[in-house]
Amino acid sequence: MTTDPAPAAELFDEDFFALASECSVEAWLSFLGHRWSALILYHLAQGPKRFGELTSCLPTVTAKVMTERLAELEHRRLIERPEPARGAAYRMTPLGENLMPILNALEVWARDALPKPGDRG
């Protein structure tokens, strides 16, 4: 059984869409293009991970930035932490899982779109 998606106004704050000129695709691309968002999703797609495990996967991300990115991913319902207790694992939500084939296709497209040696720009 499928349900109608919630109106955008219910899912995101006004600033989210204002930054992307009211276009939902631009808003999502802007958010996902923020450094680390897609990589965090990629690692969580491999299975639930605690904060420390994620920082081990992405050692150049500071704890502050990791905390901010996780909070934003939770706010946009792409990930969840079922238990708010310290040390609880983050995991993908169904919405986040549905996004992964799109991100994977984008990654393949990006690799194919890279200029090859000898290509003229």
C-alpha angles and dihedrals in degrees: 000000000000126000128209112261116255115257112267091244089063094051105044140031119252093253090061092064097033089062091056098044093255094296111131093206091051090047092053093043089050092050096043091044090059107111113274100006096104093040092052089050090049092054093045090050086066089060141293116315136186122232093263092050091053092050088051089053091049105030096171092061112096119230090246093054092043090052091049094047093048091050091051092047089051092047090054090048095241093120136018140196104211093196115045090204118120110270096025115144124251117225140179120269121218088261090054092046090052089054095055098077088053092050091046091052090048090052091052090047091049092051091049091047094055112109113258120226107278094022115132117229 
